[in-house]
């Protein structure tokens, strides 16, 4: 998504990529750490390991969604003001 500032857009897209990488790395690392114990335990540990990264992804996506909603509201306000002027 494009934001009003290209620097902010780049930063948030970069952080979104980092969050996904953190989620995938957390899942893989915890899976291999607990693989010696049990395969089922390793699978559940990977689910726990992926949670911090996914929470960060959700936080950034929520920010994008709020920014898009604000942009749409501003656009609608401009259109309504134009209609009221006529």
Order of alpha helices (4+ residues) and beta strands (2+ residues): alpha-alpha
